[in-house]
């Protein structure tokens, strides 16, 4: 508690704390190369008001200032005047918890460059402001910089965040590097800069659904036992792939170049095995994950192992410490020399939105060599990345000639491969269509059109029992909805979520704060929120609960190469939906709102937004939840309806009828079904 009070005092200027440099034993962000002019370097130091940090700018390409280490403490520990401010502190500290954050000392939560703040001075100032905030004030954040507390009303957001709002003509990657180095803008990814990241659990559920539905669509199977999924990335959100492979019931092989990231996932129990030996990987794939003691006995025929592996329904998450291009090329070698296809499904979750600054490591170099070249010769490093991407795609293309299926996971992999000159374009397709589909286009798009997306909540008490209680409440709500009758497509989603929640405990998904994620629609989100709020009021839950979602959702993101890649009316490159969502959530009851440039597929490629809503057991909290969550989903479903999506049209018509029964009017309720039908035909 005394440590928290110290943090809330603001900047310790007289004297400045000793800068001990980068701590050992934790992963660190790559050195940045912003190519600042002498004048820009002086401006960067002037902006931070501390010439003492000139060496840090020289060494790392950015000024981070002295860091601190902590975790998300129970909400009652924070020295605040309002519960909302304490809840925001809890979420910020969870984003920077070393067990959660990818590069905690550099304030990067995930994605290689997803910042919570630009530097630690901003963190201390924000903590100070939050400790003083009342229910009649709003804290305004400009790309990590706290502008100050301003008068507002109790119904207004307590916090309004914008990240990376650069004039469009200047929203280039090169300009970003300079602006970030000068401390004037920031890449907040999605939930890093909005303080709503909950660790890799945040993407586990979505990855499970993606892999399961990929099996259904591409392989025609419900049971993935004996099937092999190969991908890469274990650092930030990509760490979910190992756990998702096990939950989905397949053999997952995930390549990772950073040994520290790989070992972190293994120690957390998210990865079953690790190896740096490609021969071992191939041996495990040949037996589809089964490793009996007799494996070394050459007298036992290989087909017997294969048959027994399928019979035993082996599941495995195997982390390969090495470059995924080496793994793909070895799989091609096995196919060409033995005729054996050892992989069924494939994707990629490197931070390819940031390919030249540590998001993608070229196969020609070791991890250490790459980090060094990145800092000393950026131009040569860029050339090697492009060459590596072409080799990467060439191997995938060869495997795809057989019964192997690959999809883009929305990390800009195919986009950057295309820019590198790789053979990825779809003949006759538009500029958002590649020879391999985005997972939104083929797998998850229909789910968004139904209004389902990654809804989440965080128990600020820090008590695991509160999470158990909320899990039970959510399960009960979904079971009750099924009991009263829902469409088959919705029923399947609810049933998947019920199974997900019931199995969540045994899979040890919590990293950091006590949080849960599930995919739900508007009706489910509102009902779960009301049930949790009533649970707080009745004392079943000990402290407030924060509701949120991934920005990667029905309404939160305009991204032509991911979330809106299945919008075919020509508006995929328009960002009205995300901006309207941000504004609409703000005046419908959100505790805080955020709007970002960049996220997932990269700077200048996407506009996205999110929210945080504190439930405290009051009637006012319930009113806000009903109003805000309604809009937060309906906005995106309506947009998809107008773009010609029939599933979205059906949901809109159904929602209109439900709203009439509740005497609630939404923006599209002024239209009748016949008008919507005509719009759909157009």
C-alpha positions as CSV (number, residue, x, y, z in Angstrom):
1,X,0.0,0.0,0.0
2,X,2.8,2.4,0.8
3,X,4.4,1.6,-2.5
4,X,1.2,2.5,-4.3
5,X,0.9,5.8,-2.4
6,X,4.5,6.6,-3.5
7,X,3.6,5.9,-7.1
8,X,0.6,8.2,-6.9
9,X,2.7,11.2,-5.8
10,X,3.7,11.9,-9.4
11,X,7.2,12.4,-10.8
12,X,10.1,12.1,-8.3
13,X,12.2,15.0,-9.7
14,X,14.5,16.1,-6.9
15,X,16.5,14.0,-7.4
16,X,15.6,11.7,-10.2
17,X,15.8,8.0,-9.2
18,X,18.9,6.2,-10.4
19,X,18.6,4.7,-13.9
20,X,19.9,1.2,-13.6
21,X,19.4,0.4,-17.3
22,X,17.7,-2.7,-18.6
23,X,17.0,-5.5,-16.1
24,X,18.3,-8.9,-16.8
25,X,16.1,-12.0,-16.9
26,X,13.1,-10.5,-18.8
27,X,12.5,-10.0,-22.5
28,X,13.2,-6.6,-24.0
29,X,12.0,-4.7,-27.0
30,X,14.4,-4.4,-29.9
31,X,16.4,-1.3,-30.4
32,X,14.5,1.2,-32.5
33,X,16.1,3.2,-35.4
34,X,14.0,6.3,-35.9
35,X,16.7,8.2,-37.8
36,X,16.1,11.5,-36.0
37,X,17.9,14.6,-37.1
38,X,20.0,16.5,-34.5
39,X,17.1,19.0,-34.2
40,X,14.6,16.2,-33.7
41,X,16.8,14.6,-31.0
42,X,16.9,17.8,-29.1
43,X,13.1,18.1,-29.4
44,X,12.7,14.6,-28.0
45,X,14.8,15.5,-25.0
46,X,13.0,18.8,-24.6
47,X,9.6,17.0,-24.7
48,X,10.7,14.8,-21.8
49,X,12.2,17.8,-19.9
50,X,15.2,15.7,-19.0
51,X,18.5,15.9,-20.9
52,X,19.8,13.1,-18.5
53,X,18.1,10.6,-20.8
54,X,20.1,11.4,-24.0
55,X,22.0,8.2,-23.6
56,X,18.8,6.1,-23.4
57,X,17.6,7.7,-26.7
58,X,21.0,6.9,-28.3
59,X,21.1,3.3,-27.0
60,X,17.4,2.2,-27.6
61,X,16.0,4.7,-30.0
62,X,13.4,5.9,-27.5
63,X,13.2,7.4,-24.0
64,X,11.5,5.0,-21.5
65,X,12.8,6.5,-18.2
66,X,13.1,4.6,-15.0
67,X,10.7,1.7,-14.7
68,X,9.0,0.1,-11.8
69,X,7.7,-3.5,-11.3
70,X,4.3,-4.4,-9.9
71,X,1.2,-6.5,-10.5
72,X,-2.6,-5.8,-10.5
73,X,-3.5,-5.4,-6.8
74,X,-7.0,-5.7,-5.3
75,X,-9.1,-2.6,-6.0
76,X,-9.3,-1.6,-2.3
77,X,-5.5,-1.1,-2.2
78,X,-5.5,1.8,-4.6
79,X,-5.5,5.3,-2.9
80,X,-8.4,6.8,-4.9
81,X,-11.5,8.9,-4.4
82,X,-13.6,6.9,-6.8
83,X,-14.1,3.2,-7.6
84,X,-13.8,4.0,-11.3
85,X,-10.3,5.5,-10.9
86,X,-9.2,2.5,-8.8
87,X,-10.6,0.1,-11.4
88,X,-8.6,1.9,-14.1
89,X,-5.4,1.7,-12.0
90,X,-6.0,-2.1,-11.6
91,X,-6.3,-2.5,-15.3
92,X,-3.2,-0.4,-16.1
93,X,-1.1,-2.4,-13.6
94,X,-2.3,-5.7,-15.0
95,X,-1.2,-4.6,-18.5
96,X,2.3,-3.9,-17.2
97,X,2.6,-7.0,-14.9
98,X,5.8,-8.8,-15.9
99,X,3.8,-12.1,-16.1
100,X,1.4,-10.5,-18.6
101,X,3.4,-7.9,-20.6
102,X,5.7,-8.9,-23.5
103,X,8.3,-6.3,-22.8
104,X,7.4,-4.8,-19.4
105,X,10.3,-2.5,-18.9
106,X,9.6,-0.8,-22.3
107,X,5.8,-0.6,-21.4
108,X,4.9,-3.0,-24.3
109,X,2.0,-5.3,-23.5
110,X,1.9,-7.4,-26.7
111,X,2.4,-7.4,-30.4
112,X,6.0,-6.3,-30.3
113,X,5.2,-2.6,-30.0
114,X,1.8,-2.3,-28.3
115,X,2.5,0.4,-25.7
116,X,0.5,1.2,-22.6
117,X,2.4,4.5,-22.3
118,X,5.3,6.0,-24.2
119,X,7.4,6.3,-21.0
120,X,7.3,5.8,-17.2
121,X,6.9,9.5,-16.5
122,X,3.5,9.3,-18.2
123,X,2.6,6.3,-16.0
124,X,3.4,8.1,-12.8
125,X,1.5,11.2,-13.9
126,X,-1.6,9.1,-14.7
127,X,-1.5,7.4,-11.4
128,X,-1.3,10.8,-9.7
129,X,-4.2,12.1,-11.6
130,X,-6.3,9.0,-11.0
131,X,-5.7,9.2,-7.3
132,X,-7.1,12.8,-7.3
133,X,-10.0,12.2,-9.7
134,X,-13.6,12.8,-8.6
135,X,-16.9,11.7,-10.3
136,X,-17.2,15.1,-11.9
137,X,-13.8,15.0,-13.7
138,X,-12.5,13.3,-16.9
139,X,-8.8,12.5,-17.5
140,X,-7.9,13.1,-21.2
141,X,-5.1,11.0,-22.7
142,X,-3.2,12.1,-25.9
143,X,-1.2,9.1,-27.1
144,X,0.1,8.1,-23.7
145,X,0.4,11.7,-22.5
146,X,-2.1,12.8,-19.7
147,X,-3.4,16.2,-20.8
148,X,-5.0,16.7,-17.4
149,X,-8.2,16.4,-15.4
150,X,-11.1,18.5,-16.8
151,X,-14.6,19.2,-15.4
152,X,-17.4,16.9,-16.7
153,X,-20.5,15.1,-15.3
154,X,-21.0,11.9,-13.4
155,X,-22.6,10.3,-16.5
156,X,-19.5,11.2,-18.7
157,X,-16.5,8.9,-19.1
158,X,-13.9,9.2,-16.4
159,X,-11.2,8.6,-19.0
160,X,-11.0,9.4,-22.8
161,X,-8.0,7.9,-24.7
162,X,-6.8,8.5,-28.2
163,X,-3.7,6.8,-29.5
164,X,-1.9,7.5,-32.8
165,X,-4.4,10.0,-34.2
166,X,-2.1,11.3,-36.9
167,X,-3.2,13.3,-39.9
168,X,-3.8,10.6,-42.6
169,X,-1.2,11.9,-45.1
170,X,1.4,11.6,-42.4
171,X,0.4,8.2,-41.0
172,X,3.3,6.3,-42.5
173,X,5.6,3.8,-40.8
174,X,8.6,6.1,-41.2
175,X,6.8,9.1,-39.7
176,X,5.5,7.0,-36.9
177,X,9.1,6.0,-35.8
178,X,10.1,9.6,-35.6
179,X,6.9,10.8,-33.8
180,X,7.2,8.0,-31.3
181,X,10.9,8.7,-30.6
182,X,10.0,12.3,-30.0
183,X,7.3,11.2,-27.5
184,X,4.4,12.8,-29.3
185,X,2.4,9.7,-30.5
186,X,2.1,6.1,-29.6
187,X,1.1,2.7,-31.1
188,X,-1.5,1.4,-28.6
189,X,-2.1,-1.8,-30.5
190,X,-5.7,-2.6,-29.5
191,X,-6.1,-3.4,-25.8
192,X,-2.6,-2.3,-24.7
193,X,-3.2,1.4,-25.0
194,X,-6.8,1.1,-23.7
195,X,-5.7,-0.8,-20.6
196,X,-8.0,-3.8,-21.3
197,X,-5.5,-6.6,-22.1
198,X,-6.1,-9.7,-20.0
199,X,-3.1,-11.8,-21.1
200,X,-3.1,-14.4,-23.8
201,X,-6.5,-15.8,-22.6
202,X,-7.9,-12.8,-24.5
203,X,-7.3,-14.6,-27.7
204,X,-7.4,-18.3,-26.6
205,X,-11.1,-18.6,-27.1
206,X,-11.1,-16.9,-30.5
207,X,-8.2,-19.1,-31.6
208,X,-10.0,-22.3,-30.4
209,X,-13.0,-21.3,-32.4
210,X,-10.9,-20.5,-35.4
211,X,-9.0,-23.8,-35.4
212,X,-12.2,-25.8,-34.8
213,X,-14.1,-24.0,-37.6
214,X,-11.1,-24.4,-39.9
215,X,-11.3,-28.1,-39.3
216,X,-15.0,-28.1,-40.2
217,X,-14.6,-25.9,-43.3
218,X,-11.3,-27.2,-44.8
219,X,-11.0,-30.8,-43.5
220,X,-14.7,-31.6,-43.1
221,X,-14.2,-33.0,-39.6
222,X,-15.5,-32.2,-36.1
223,X,-12.8,-34.1,-34.3
224,X,-9.3,-32.7,-34.8
225,X,-7.5,-35.5,-33.0
226,X,-4.6,-36.6,-35.1
227,X,-4.6,-33.4,-37.1
228,X,-1.6,-31.1,-37.1
229,X,-1.6,-27.3,-36.9
230,X,1.6,-25.5,-37.6
231,X,2.1,-21.8,-36.8
232,X,4.5,-19.3,-35.2
233,X,4.7,-16.9,-32.4
234,X,4.6,-17.4,-28.6
235,X,5.5,-13.9,-27.4
236,X,2.3,-11.8,-26.8
237,X,-1.2,-12.7,-27.8
238,X,0.3,-15.4,-30.1
239,X,1.1,-17.3,-26.9
240,X,-2.5,-18.4,-27.0
241,X,-1.9,-20.8,-29.9
242,X,-0.3,-23.5,-27.8
243,X,-3.2,-23.6,-25.3
244,X,-5.8,-23.3,-28.1
245,X,-4.3,-26.3,-29.9
246,X,-4.7,-28.5,-26.8
247,X,-8.3,-27.3,-26.1
248,X,-9.2,-27.8,-29.8
249,X,-7.8,-31.4,-29.5
250,X,-5.1,-31.3,-32.2
251,X,-1.3,-31.4,-32.4
252,X,0.0,-27.9,-32.4
253,X,3.6,-27.0,-33.4
254,X,4.5,-23.4,-32.7
255,X,7.8,-21.9,-33.7
256,X,9.4,-19.1,-31.7
257,X,12.8,-17.4,-32.2
258,X,12.9,-15.8,-28.7
259,X,13.9,-18.5,-26.2
260,X,12.8,-16.3,-23.3
261,X,9.3,-16.1,-24.7
262,X,9.1,-19.8,-25.4
263,X,10.3,-20.7,-21.9
264,X,7.9,-18.3,-20.3
265,X,4.9,-20.0,-22.0
266,X,6.3,-23.4,-20.9
267,X,6.7,-22.4,-17.3
268,X,3.2,-21.0,-17.3
269,X,1.9,-24.4,-18.4
270,X,0.7,-23.1,-21.8
271,X,3.2,-25.2,-23.7
272,X,3.6,-28.9,-23.1
273,X,7.0,-29.6,-24.7
274,X,9.9,-27.5,-26.1
275,X,12.7,-28.5,-28.5
276,X,15.2,-26.8,-30.7
277,X,15.6,-30.0,-32.9
278,X,13.8,-30.2,-36.2
279,X,14.3,-33.9,-36.4
280,X,12.4,-34.2,-33.1
281,X,9.6,-32.1,-34.5
282,X,9.3,-34.3,-37.5
283,X,9.3,-37.5,-35.4
284,X,6.5,-36.1,-33.3
285,X,4.5,-35.1,-36.4
286,X,4.9,-38.5,-38.0
287,X,3.3,-40.1,-34.9
288,X,0.8,-37.3,-34.6
289,X,2.0,-36.4,-31.1
290,X,2.2,-40.0,-29.7
291,X,5.6,-40.8,-28.2
292,X,5.5,-44.3,-26.8
293,X,8.5,-45.8,-25.1
294,X,8.9,-48.2,-28.1
295,X,9.3,-45.3,-30.5
296,X,13.0,-46.1,-30.9
297,X,12.4,-49.7,-31.9
298,X,12.7,-49.7,-35.6
299,X,11.1,-53.2,-35.8
300,X,7.7,-51.6,-35.1
301,X,6.2,-50.3,-38.4
302,X,5.5,-46.5,-38.7
303,X,1.9,-47.1,-39.8
304,X,1.2,-48.8,-36.4
305,X,2.3,-45.7,-34.5
306,X,0.2,-43.6,-36.7
307,X,-2.9,-45.8,-36.2
308,X,-2.4,-45.9,-32.4
309,X,-1.9,-42.2,-32.2
310,X,-5.2,-41.5,-33.8
311,X,-6.9,-44.1,-31.7
312,X,-5.5,-42.5,-28.5
313,X,-6.6,-39.0,-29.6
314,X,-3.3,-37.5,-28.6
315,X,-3.2,-33.8,-28.1
316,X,0.1,-31.9,-28.0
317,X,1.5,-28.3,-28.0
318,X,5.1,-28.5,-29.0
319,X,7.2,-25.3,-29.0
320,X,10.0,-25.3,-31.6
321,X,12.8,-22.9,-30.7
322,X,13.8,-21.7,-34.1
323,X,12.6,-19.9,-37.2
324,X,9.3,-21.0,-38.6
325,X,10.6,-20.7,-42.2
326,X,13.1,-23.5,-41.3
327,X,10.1,-25.6,-40.1
328,X,8.0,-25.0,-43.2
329,X,10.9,-25.7,-45.5
330,X,11.6,-29.0,-43.6
331,X,8.0,-30.0,-44.1
332,X,8.3,-29.3,-47.8
333,X,11.5,-31.5,-47.8
334,X,9.6,-34.4,-46.1
335,X,6.8,-34.1,-48.7
336,X,9.2,-34.0,-51.7
337,X,11.5,-36.9,-50.5
338,X,8.9,-39.2,-48.8
339,X,5.6,-38.1,-50.3
340,X,4.3,-37.7,-46.8
341,X,2.3,-34.5,-45.9
342,X,2.8,-34.0,-42.2
343,X,0.7,-30.9,-41.6
344,X,-3.1,-30.3,-42.1
345,X,-3.6,-26.7,-41.1
346,X,-1.4,-23.7,-40.9
347,X,-1.3,-20.0,-40.0
348,X,1.1,-17.3,-38.7
349,X,1.0,-15.0,-35.6
350,X,4.3,-13.3,-35.8
351,X,3.9,-9.5,-35.2
352,X,4.2,-9.0,-39.0
353,X,2.4,-5.7,-38.8
354,X,5.8,-4.5,-37.5
355,X,8.2,-6.5,-39.8
356,X,11.3,-4.4,-39.7
357,X,11.4,-3.6,-36.0
358,X,11.3,-7.0,-34.3
359,X,7.9,-8.2,-35.4
360,X,9.3,-10.7,-37.9
361,X,12.8,-12.3,-37.7
362,X,14.4,-13.4,-41.0
363,X,15.4,-17.0,-41.3
364,X,19.0,-16.1,-42.5
365,X,20.0,-14.8,-39.0
366,X,19.9,-16.0,-35.4
367,X,17.8,-14.1,-33.0
368,X,20.8,-12.3,-31.6
369,X,22.3,-11.5,-35.0
370,X,18.9,-10.2,-36.2
371,X,18.6,-7.8,-33.2
372,X,22.1,-6.5,-33.8
373,X,21.6,-6.0,-37.5
374,X,18.2,-4.3,-36.9
375,X,20.0,-1.6,-34.9
376,X,23.2,-1.3,-37.0
377,X,22.1,-1.7,-40.6
378,X,18.3,-1.3,-40.9
379,X,18.3,-1.3,-44.7
380,X,20.1,-4.7,-44.9
381,X,17.8,-6.1,-42.2
382,X,14.8,-5.0,-44.3
383,X,16.1,-6.7,-47.4
384,X,16.6,-10.0,-45.4
385,X,13.1,-9.8,-44.0
386,X,11.7,-9.5,-47.6
387,X,13.8,-12.4,-48.8
388,X,12.6,-14.5,-45.8
389,X,9.0,-13.7,-46.4
390,X,9.3,-14.9,-50.0
391,X,10.8,-18.2,-48.8
392,X,8.1,-18.4,-46.1
393,X,5.3,-18.1,-48.7
394,X,7.0,-20.4,-51.3
395,X,7.1,-23.2,-48.7
396,X,3.4,-22.7,-47.8
397,X,2.5,-22.6,-51.5
398,X,4.2,-26.0,-52.1
399,X,2.4,-27.6,-49.2
400,X,-0.9,-26.1,-50.3
401,X,-0.7,-28.0,-53.6
402,X,-1.7,-31.0,-51.4
403,X,-4.4,-31.4,-48.8
404,X,-3.0,-28.6,-46.6
405,X,-4.9,-25.4,-45.7
406,X,-3.5,-22.0,-44.7
407,X,-5.2,-18.8,-43.5
408,X,-4.0,-15.3,-42.6
409,X,-4.6,-14.5,-38.9
410,X,-4.9,-10.8,-39.4
411,X,-1.4,-10.0,-38.5
412,X,-0.6,-8.5,-41.9
413,X,1.5,-11.5,-42.9
414,X,0.1,-11.8,-46.4
415,X,0.0,-8.0,-46.8
416,X,3.7,-7.7,-45.9
417,X,4.6,-10.8,-48.0
418,X,2.8,-9.2,-51.0
419,X,4.8,-6.0,-50.4
420,X,8.0,-8.1,-50.3
421,X,7.2,-9.6,-53.7
422,X,5.9,-13.0,-52.6
423,X,3.4,-15.0,-54.7
424,X,0.3,-14.4,-52.6
425,X,-2.2,-12.5,-54.7
426,X,-5.4,-14.1,-55.7
427,X,-6.0,-14.1,-59.5
428,X,-9.0,-11.9,-60.3
429,X,-9.4,-10.8,-56.7
430,X,-9.6,-7.3,-55.3
431,X,-6.8,-5.6,-53.3
432,X,-7.9,-7.1,-50.0
433,X,-8.1,-10.7,-51.4
434,X,-5.1,-13.0,-51.3
435,X,-4.7,-16.6,-52.5
436,X,-5.2,-17.6,-48.8
437,X,-8.2,-16.1,-47.0
438,X,-8.2,-14.0,-43.9
439,X,-9.7,-15.9,-41.0
440,X,-12.4,-13.3,-40.9
441,X,-13.4,-13.9,-44.5
442,X,-13.7,-17.7,-44.3
443,X,-14.0,-18.6,-40.6
444,X,-15.0,-15.9,-38.2
445,X,-16.9,-13.4,-40.4
446,X,-20.3,-15.1,-40.0
447,X,-19.8,-15.0,-36.2
448,X,-19.4,-11.2,-36.3
449,X,-22.4,-10.9,-38.5
450,X,-24.4,-12.7,-35.9
451,X,-23.2,-10.1,-33.3
452,X,-20.8,-12.5,-31.5
453,X,-17.4,-11.2,-30.5
454,X,-14.8,-11.3,-27.7
455,X,-16.6,-10.0,-24.6
456,X,-14.6,-10.1,-21.3
457,X,-14.7,-9.1,-17.6
458,X,-12.1,-8.6,-14.8
459,X,-12.8,-9.2,-11.1
460,X,-11.0,-6.3,-9.4
461,X,-11.0,-8.0,-6.1
462,X,-8.2,-10.2,-7.4
463,X,-10.0,-13.1,-5.7
464,X,-10.3,-16.3,-7.8
465,X,-13.6,-17.1,-6.1
466,X,-15.1,-14.0,-7.6
467,X,-14.1,-15.3,-11.0
468,X,-15.7,-18.7,-10.2
469,X,-18.9,-16.9,-9.2
470,X,-19.0,-14.8,-12.4
471,X,-18.4,-18.0,-14.5
472,X,-21.4,-19.6,-12.8
473,X,-23.6,-16.6,-13.4
474,X,-22.6,-16.4,-17.1
475,X,-23.2,-20.1,-17.6
476,X,-26.6,-19.8,-16.0
477,X,-27.6,-16.9,-18.2
478,X,-26.6,-18.7,-21.4
479,X,-28.4,-21.9,-20.4
480,X,-31.5,-19.9,-19.6
481,X,-31.4,-18.2,-23.0
482,X,-31.2,-21.6,-24.8
483,X,-34.1,-22.9,-22.6
484,X,-36.3,-20.0,-23.8
485,X,-35.4,-20.6,-27.4
486,X,-32.9,-19.1,-29.8
487,X,-32.0,-19.8,-33.4
488,X,-29.8,-22.8,-34.1
489,X,-26.9,-20.7,-35.2
490,X,-27.0,-18.7,-31.9
491,X,-27.6,-21.9,-29.9
492,X,-24.4,-23.4,-31.2
493,X,-22.4,-20.3,-30.1
494,X,-24.0,-20.3,-26.7
495,X,-23.3,-24.0,-26.3
496,X,-19.7,-23.5,-27.3
497,X,-19.4,-20.7,-24.6
498,X,-20.9,-22.9,-21.9
499,X,-18.4,-25.6,-22.6
500,X,-15.6,-23.1,-22.7
501,X,-16.5,-21.6,-19.3
502,X,-16.8,-25.1,-17.7
503,X,-13.4,-26.2,-19.0
504,X,-11.6,-22.8,-18.3
505,X,-10.6,-23.7,-14.8
506,X,-8.8,-26.9,-15.6
507,X,-6.8,-25.2,-18.4
508,X,-5.4,-22.5,-16.0
509,X,-6.2,-19.7,-18.4
510,X,-5.7,-16.8,-15.9
511,X,-2.4,-14.9,-16.2
512,X,-2.4,-11.7,-14.2
513,X,-5.8,-10.4,-13.1
514,X,-8.8,-12.6,-12.5
515,X,-10.4,-12.3,-15.9
516,X,-12.6,-14.3,-18.3
517,X,-13.4,-14.0,-22.0
518,X,-16.1,-15.5,-24.1
519,X,-17.7,-14.8,-27.5
520,X,-21.2,-13.4,-27.0
521,X,-23.9,-11.5,-28.8
522,X,-25.8,-8.4,-27.7
523,X,-28.4,-10.3,-25.8
524,X,-25.9,-12.5,-24.0
525,X,-23.6,-9.6,-23.1
526,X,-26.4,-7.5,-21.6
527,X,-27.8,-10.5,-19.7
528,X,-24.4,-11.4,-18.3
529,X,-23.6,-7.8,-17.3
530,X,-27.0,-7.5,-15.5
531,X,-26.4,-10.8,-13.7
532,X,-22.9,-9.8,-12.5
533,X,-24.1,-6.4,-11.4
534,X,-26.8,-8.0,-9.3
535,X,-24.3,-10.4,-7.9
536,X,-22.2,-7.5,-6.7
537,X,-25.3,-5.8,-5.2
538,X,-26.2,-9.0,-3.4
539,X,-22.7,-9.5,-2.0
540,X,-22.0,-12.7,-4.0
541,X,-19.1,-10.8,-5.7
542,X,-16.8,-8.9,-3.3
543,X,-15.8,-5.9,-5.5
544,X,-16.6,-4.1,-8.8
545,X,-16.1,-5.9,-12.1
546,X,-14.8,-4.3,-15.2
547,X,-16.5,-5.2,-18.5
548,X,-14.6,-4.8,-21.7
549,X,-13.9,-6.5,-25.0
550,X,-11.2,-6.9,-27.5
551,X,-11.2,-4.0,-30.1
552,X,-11.3,-6.9,-32.6
553,X,-15.0,-7.2,-32.4
554,X,-18.3,-6.7,-34.2
555,X,-18.3,-2.9,-34.1
556,X,-14.9,-1.9,-32.7
557,X,-12.6,-2.0,-35.7
558,X,-12.4,-0.9,-39.3
559,X,-9.6,-3.0,-40.8
560,X,-9.8,-4.0,-44.5
561,X,-7.3,-6.8,-44.1
562,X,-9.0,-8.3,-41.0
563,X,-12.2,-7.3,-39.2
564,X,-13.9,-5.7,-42.2
565,X,-12.3,-7.9,-44.9
566,X,-15.7,-9.5,-45.5
567,X,-17.3,-6.2,-46.3
568,X,-17.9,-6.2,-50.0
569,X,-19.8,-2.9,-50.7
570,X,-16.6,-0.9,-51.3
571,X,-16.6,0.6,-47.7
572,X,-13.9,-1.7,-46.3
573,X,-11.4,1.1,-46.2
574,X,-13.8,3.5,-44.4
575,X,-13.5,4.0,-40.7
576,X,-16.9,5.5,-39.7
577,X,-17.9,2.4,-37.7
578,X,-15.0,2.4,-35.3
579,X,-15.2,6.2,-34.7
580,X,-19.0,6.1,-34.2
581,X,-18.6,3.2,-31.8
582,X,-16.1,5.2,-29.7
583,X,-18.4,8.3,-29.6
584,X,-21.6,6.3,-29.0
585,X,-20.1,4.3,-26.1
586,X,-18.9,7.5,-24.5
587,X,-22.3,9.1,-24.1
588,X,-24.1,5.8,-23.4
589,X,-22.4,5.0,-20.1
590,X,-18.8,3.7,-20.7
591,X,-16.4,4.4,-17.8
592,X,-13.7,5.0,-20.3
593,X,-13.3,4.9,-24.1
594,X,-10.4,4.6,-26.5
595,X,-9.8,5.2,-30.2
596,X,-6.6,4.0,-31.9
597,X,-4.7,4.2,-35.2
598,X,-3.1,0.8,-35.8
599,X,-3.6,-2.5,-34.1
600,X,-3.2,-6.1,-35.4
601,X,-2.4,-5.3,-39.0
602,X,-0.2,-2.3,-38.3
603,X,0.1,1.5,-38.2
604,X,-2.0,3.3,-40.8
605,X,-3.9,0.1,-41.7
606,X,-6.7,0.2,-39.2
607,X,-8.8,2.4,-36.9
608,X,-10.1,0.7,-33.8
609,X,-11.7,1.5,-30.4
610,X,-12.7,0.0,-27.1
611,X,-14.2,0.7,-23.7
612,X,-14.2,-0.2,-20.1
613,X,-17.4,-0.2,-18.0
614,X,-17.3,-0.6,-14.2
615,X,-20.1,-2.6,-12.6
616,X,-20.5,-1.7,-8.9
617,X,-23.9,-3.2,-8.1
618,X,-25.9,0.1,-8.5
619,X,-29.0,0.6,-10.6
620,X,-27.1,3.3,-12.5
621,X,-24.4,0.7,-13.5
622,X,-27.1,-1.6,-14.8
623,X,-28.8,1.2,-16.8
624,X,-25.4,2.1,-18.4
625,X,-24.6,-1.5,-19.2
626,X,-28.0,-2.1,-20.9
627,X,-27.7,1.1,-23.0
628,X,-24.0,1.0,-23.9
629,X,-23.7,-2.8,-24.7
630,X,-26.7,-2.5,-26.9
631,X,-25.1,0.1,-29.1
632,X,-21.6,-1.5,-28.9
633,X,-22.9,-4.6,-30.8
634,X,-25.7,-3.2,-32.9
635,X,-23.5,-0.6,-34.6
636,X,-21.5,-3.3,-36.3
637,X,-24.3,-5.6,-37.1
638,X,-26.2,-2.7,-38.7
639,X,-23.2,-1.8,-40.8
640,X,-22.8,-5.4,-42.0
641,X,-26.5,-5.4,-42.8
642,X,-26.2,-2.3,-45.0
643,X,-23.2,-3.8,-46.7
644,X,-25.3,-6.7,-47.9
645,X,-24.7,-9.4,-45.3
646,X,-27.8,-11.6,-45.0
647,X,-27.0,-13.0,-41.6
648,X,-26.6,-9.5,-40.2
649,X,-29.9,-8.5,-41.8
650,X,-31.7,-11.4,-40.0
651,X,-30.2,-10.3,-36.7
652,X,-31.2,-6.7,-37.2
653,X,-34.8,-7.7,-37.9
654,X,-34.8,-10.0,-34.8
655,X,-33.3,-7.3,-32.6
656,X,-35.8,-4.7,-33.8
657,X,-38.7,-7.0,-32.7
658,X,-37.1,-7.6,-29.3
659,X,-36.5,-3.9,-28.8
660,X,-40.2,-3.1,-29.5
661,X,-41.2,-5.6,-26.8
662,X,-38.8,-3.8,-24.4
663,X,-40.0,-0.4,-25.5
664,X,-36.4,0.5,-26.6
665,X,-35.8,2.4,-29.8
666,X,-32.5,2.0,-31.6
667,X,-31.3,4.1,-34.5
668,X,-32.4,1.6,-37.1
669,X,-35.8,1.0,-35.5
670,X,-37.2,3.9,-37.5
671,X,-36.9,1.6,-40.5
672,X,-39.2,-1.4,-41.1
673,X,-38.1,-4.8,-42.4
674,X,-39.3,-4.0,-46.0
675,X,-37.0,-1.0,-46.2
676,X,-34.1,-3.0,-44.8
677,X,-34.9,-5.7,-47.3
678,X,-34.7,-3.2,-50.2
679,X,-31.4,-2.0,-48.9
680,X,-30.1,-5.5,-48.7
681,X,-31.2,-6.1,-52.4
682,X,-29.4,-2.9,-53.5
